[in-house]
Amino acid sequence: MSAVRAMQLPSARSQHLVIEFARVKSLCPAGVYLTIEPGDPSRWTGILFVRKGPYAPAILRFQISFPSAYPAAAPRITFISEIFHPLLTPLTTYTYTTGSSETGTVSATDEERLPPGGFSLRHGFPQWFSKARDTTSTLDVKTTSANNNVLQEPQNERPAAEALATEENGSSPNSPRDKGSLGKPKNERVKQKDVNNPISIVQVLLYVRSTFDDAEVLDSVPLEAAGNSGAWHAWRSHRRALHLNLSENATPDTASPISKDKYSLIPRSNIAHSNRRPGEWNWEGVWEERVKRGIDASISEPVLYGNAAVGNDLIRFLRADDDMIMTLKEGMKGSMRAATA
């Protein structure tokens, strides 16, 4: 039995997650604190202290839940703290999808939908979503054909992954050079490599932290990977105000409307002109105001020390003055001396 299949068994899966948590305790990124939920190793609770970058000094609570297929499938990261972020779905919105367009609708059967507060991992770890994306594209084309509303794709356009494979191999996708020694297509070999080298939760935590403390990481997020398209546009407006040049290849503003028109079942003439896309709104100053409001709320005393949700918080803050902190430090030093004696 392969290691991946063994980890799908309940007992083996629980043991794997406990071992993974023990590993995280020694390799956890600075500013990230985690605890495991008693009796359920598939649910972790964490706090992120943003110590630098555009979201400093926010203190954000989040939860991690691991599906039965992990590490072949992505963990679900949900932020409890409200913060305006391109990769975070708003807490006040029912659901978003990691593959939705600005004018498209969200289906209740969308396998990639994110809950309120959900963090999109599509940009950092696209290999987790490639299978679902391929399936969704196939279903969209079949549905369009069934409704006799197929929009022909230009012959000179190909999917980005297909074009990239051609550039790397110097051959067409159907040529023999795309085949492995066992006759498997290249994409199957890549998926097999991902299975043999699964992504660790430490890598995920490092990426999540970088999206809050590194502006360049946010600059590289494409619109299609965003969890909050409004925050994505507001961030770009904020960066333009700072006279920074963003790469058009990393964030294709014009690619999204083209792909939407290509497969949408809703004629553009039926869309009300008053329903402007987020990219057409005035986002000047929105990011600064919303983020400042979220940061101030996250570090406010009622949020940090309030008793409203104490029963549900596995990680709690203690209100302490300088004298209490010094007492705690001395106690920790005494414990360390006793342990090494």
N, C-alpha and C positions, 0 to 999 in steps of 0.2 A: 504494500500500500504506500502510495506516495505521501510525502510530508504534507502537501496541501490538502489531500483528501483526509488524512488523519486529523488535521486541525479543524475539519468540519464536524467532527464528533464532539458532542457537548463537553465531555470531560477533558478531552485533549485540547479543545478550544479554550476552556477556562484556564487550564494550566498554562497554555501558551500566553494568554493575556496577563496572567499573574507574573510570569517570567518577564514579559515585555515591560510591565510596570516596574519591576525590580531593576531592570536595565535603565529605564528612564530616570530613576532616582539618582543614579550616578552620572548620567549624561544629559540631564535636563538643561535646556538653554537658560541662560541667566535671565532672571525676571519672570520665569514661568514656575508656578507652584501647582502640584497636582496631588490629588488623593483619590483612592479607589473607593467606589461605593460598597459598603459592607454587604456581603452576600451576593453581589452581582459584579464580577470582574469585567463585564462588558460595558460598564458605565463608569466614566471617570469625571471628576469635577476639578476645575482648574481656575487659576487667577493669573492674569497677565499684567505685569507692571511694565508699562511702556516708558523706558528711561531716556529715550532720545527720539529724534525724528518728528514728523508732522503731527503725531498723536500723543506726544509726551505732554504732561505726566499722567495719562489716563491709567486707571486701575479697572480692568475689565474681567468680569466673571464669564466663564464658559463651561460647557459640558461636552464630553466626547462619548459617543456610543459606537460600538463596533458591531457591524452586521455579521451574520453567521459565515459569510464568504470571506471575511477579512483574513489575510492581507490581499487576497485577490480582488476584493472590492474595497472601495474607499470608506473610511470611517466618517461618521457624521459629526461635524463640529457645530454646536449651536451656542451663540453668545446670549447670555442673559442680560448683560448690560446693553443699553441702547446707545449706539454710536453710529454716526453717519460715515459709511465706508463703502468703497466701490465693490468689495467682495462680500459684503454682509447684506442679507435681505432685511428690510425694516421689521421691527417687532410689531408694528401696527398694521402690517399687511398680511393677508391670509396666506398667500403662497406665491413664490416666484419659481422660475425654472432656470437652470443653468444654461439652457439652450434656447431661450425664448428671444423673439425679436421685439423691437420697440412697439410695433403695431400689431403683433400677433397675440393670440389668446393663450391662456394656460389651460391645458387639458387636465381633468381630474385623474387621467390614467398616465400622465407624464411620469415616467420612472425616475427622471432626474430632478423632480421638483424639490425645492428647498423649503423647509418650514420657516416661520418667522424667526429671525435671528440666525438663520443658517449661513455658514461660511462656505463660499464656493472654492473648491480645490481644482477646478478645471484648468486654470492657468498654470498652477504649479505642478500638477501631476496629470497631464492629459491622457496618459496611458490607462488610467482608471476609467476614463469615459469614452474611449475610442470605440468600444464595442457597442455601447448604448447609442452613440452618435450615428454609427453606421446603420443600426437597426431603425432609428428614428427617420433617417433620410430615406430608407427603403419604404417605410410605411407612408411617408409623405407623398412619394411618387406614386405608389399604388393607389392611395386615396384620391389623388388628383386625377389619375386615369379613370377610376371608377365613376367620377363625377363628370367625365368628358370635358374637363377643364385643364388639360395638360398644357403647360407652357413650355415650349421647346427651348432647351438650353443651347446657346451658341456652340457650334462645333469646335471653335478654337478655345473653349474654356474647359478646364478639367478641375477636379477637386484638388485642393492645395496639397494634400498628402501624396496624391498621385504625381503631381508635378514635381514635388520635392524628391520623390523616389527616382524620377527620371533624371533629375539633375545629378543625384548622387551616383547613379549607375551608368549614366551616359547612354541609356538605351530606353526603348519604349516599355511601358508597363507589361506588355504581352510578350516581350522578347524572352528567350531562354535564359538570359543573364539574370532575370528576376527570380529564377528558381534556385533552390538550395541543392546540395548534393543528394538529398533524399527526395527531391521533387516538390518540396514544400515552398509555397510563395514566401516572399520576404516578410510580409506582415505577420504570417504565422510564426516565423522564426523569431520575430521581435516579441510577440506575445509569449512564446515559450521562454524567452530570456527574462521577461518580466516576472513570470511565475517562479523561475529558479532564483531570481534575485528580488524578492519582494521589498516594497518600500517600508521602511521602519517608521514608527510613530515619532521618533526623534527627528527625522527629516521633516515630517509634517509640522511639528512644533516649531522647528527652526524657520520654516517657510511662513507659517502664520505670524510669528513674531516679526519677520522681515517686512511683511506687508503693513505693519504699523510704524516701524522705526526707520524704514529705508524708502525715501521718496522715489528712487530709481526703480524699485520693484513695482510700485504702483504705476509708474510711467509705462511699464512694459505690459500691463494688463490690457488685453483687447476687449472691446465691448461685448463680444459674444461670450466671454468668460465671466462677466460681471454678475454679481448677485443683485446689485442695485444700479440700474442704468442712470438714474438721476444723480447718484453720488459719483458715478464715473464721469459724467459730463461736468459736474461741478468741480471735480478734481482737476480735470483738464483746463477748465476756465481759470482756476486758481493758479495753475502752473504757467499758463500763457500770460497771466498778469505779472508773473515773475520773470518774464522774457526768457523762458526756457524753451528750447526747440525739442519737441517730442518726435520720435520716429514714426513716420507714417506707416512703415512696414509693420511695426509692432501693434499699432492701434489703427486699423483701417476704417476711417470714418465712412468712406464711400462704399466699402465692401458689404456692410450689413444691409443697406437698403437694396442693393442689387440681389443679394441672396434671398431677401424677403420677397421681392417681386417675382423671383424665379419660381418659387414653389407655393406662394400664397394662393389659397382658394377664394379669397375675398378680392373682387375687383377693386382697383384703386378708386374708381369713380364712385363706389358706394361708401367710401370713408369720408366722414364729415370733415370739411376744411377746417373747422374750428378745433378738431382734435390734432393739435400739433404734436410732432414727435419730440421726445426730450431734447434731442440735439438742436431743435429750433427755438428752445426757450432761452431766456436770459439768465445765465447762471452766475453772473458777476456777484461776488461776495457771499454766495450761498454756502460754499464749502466752509469758509472761515467762520461764519456765524453758527452753522449747525454743529461743526466739530467742537468749537469752543463751548457750546452749550452742553454737548455730550461729555466732554472732559470735566467740566465743572460739576456736572451731576455725578460722575463716577467717583470723584474724590470728596464729595460733600459728606459731612459727618452723619446725616441721617442714613445715607446709603451704606457707609462703611460700618457704622456702629449701631444702626437702627435695629430694633427688635421685631420688626414686622414679619420678616421671613427667616428668623433665626433657626427655626425648626428644620428648615429645608437646606440650610447652608452647611456643608461639611467643612468648609474653610471659613473661619470667622476672624475678625479683627478685634484686638484688645486695645481699648483706650488707655494709654500709659503716658505718664509724665517722665521727665528725665531721671528722677530718682528710681522709679520702678524699672526703667530700662537698665540702669547701672546695676540694680539688684539682680535682674535676670542675666546680665552678662557675667556677673561674678558667679552665679549659680552654674552657668554653662561651663565656665572655666574650671570650677571645682569638679564637675562631672568628668570633664576631659582629663584632668590630672589623675583622678581616681581610676579612670579606664586604662591609662597608660602606665600606672604604677605597677 
